[in-house]
Amino acid sequence: MIFLLRWVSTLVLAFFAGKLMTKLKMPAILGWLIAGMVLGPNAMELLPQAVMDASWYKIIITWMQCAFGLMLGTELIWKKIKSYGKALMLTTLAQSLGTFAFVSLMFAIVFACTGIPLYLAVVFGGIALATAPAPALSIVQEFHTKGPVTETLLPMAVLDDIVGITVFFTVNSFVAKAVSGGAVPLYMIPVMILLPVLIGIVTGIPVGAYLKRKPGKARTLGLLLAGITMTVVIGWYFNTRVLSNITLNYMLMGVAFSAAFSNMMPEKQLEKLTNWFHPILGISLLAAIVDLGAPLDYHLILGAGLYTFVYIAARGFGKYFGARLGAKATRMPDTVQKYLGLTLLPHSGVSLVFTGIICSVLTGPEPELAVIVKGTIAAAAVINEIIAVIAAKKGFELAGEIHAGNP
């Protein structure tokens, strides 16, 4: 009970830190992120590591990850995204694979000069290409952004996740085989992508069938909460009992769940549903961002070195210019070409998960390489996330999608 109260107290303080940031004309998420860092295990310990390791905490965060998947899934209306079609996919591939290639190349040059095995360059590239959707989505939520950049970012966040998982686990498999002979089999990579989608569709279709009857607010919210819970339970069963050697993406389950019922509903009813769900989504995003900030150690800012600088700069370059070139080649709107890349810079949650996975592979056979990866990404996570949140908001501002009257 004490641990629960400490977590709730952390969220309340983070909420007010976010309010303070809005007074300073900054996004609330920056306050949430800094509060998580300051109140987390590496500083004041109001939210200690014991809480973050507790089973109940992990279950709640998992549920909330699935819940904020609804923000993406309710935008994945086939009629909406069909107009982007090939352009959206090609732009996603350009910024994701472009980042992977550029970061790998930069580290290959650095490692060739320092005598570190070149395959580690591909490891950094595999970690770098993914985007953490929660920070950018929280800005969309807070400022009610609307326009071509927002409309492109929301479905791209899903596609980017899929590309990131595919590339990283392919790299992880080859590296694991090279250094220790073990790896997640390559045939499991499609399972890691398709199974969460299938789980979400299976739970989303019956929810959509009931929502077509247009129930009231209480029944609609009750049904959504039950559907999210069922999705998480099924995902947890597969993740722990059937495929315990891999990690399933619960946000992807939430996306598929909500996309399934959203494509079965009239547009006006869906708009009403999303307005009703807005407070739950806001709490889920707050908890997710605090969870993202809590493991970050502010001391690492002082210890950041050459590798951290190369990582942040190369990843930022790859994301921005990859998105710009892809959008330009597919003739997407001018604001998308110029500013989409700025909204793709947030990264920490995904980078830390991927880092933990690759370090578990390297620690036994190549412990010194594991130290390099962990130290570089941990420091980059602290520095990049603060820069990225500010850059993402600026991107929406320059695109003209934060309108007068918004916070």
Secondary structure, DSSP 4 states (H G I P E B T S, - for coil): -HHHHHHHHHHHHHHHHHHHHHHTTS-HHHHHHHHHHHHSTTTT-SS-HHHHHSHHHHHHHHHHHHHHHHHHHTT--HHHHTTTHHHHHHHHHHHHHHHHHHHHHHHHHHHHHHT--THHHHHHHHHHT---HHHHHHHHHHHT--SHHHHHHHHHHHHHHHHHHHHHHHHHHHHHHHHTS----TTHHHHHHHHHHHHHHHHHHHHHHHHTT---HHHHHHHHHHHHHHHHHHHHHIIIII-TTS---HHHHHHHHHHHHHTTS-HHHHHHHHHHHHHHHHHHHHHHHHHHHTT--TTHHHH--HHHHHHHHHHHHHHHHHHHHHHHHTT--HHHHHHHHHHT---HHHHHHHHHHHHHHHTTT-HHHHHHHHHHHHHHHHHHHHHHHHHHHHHHHHTT-S-TT--
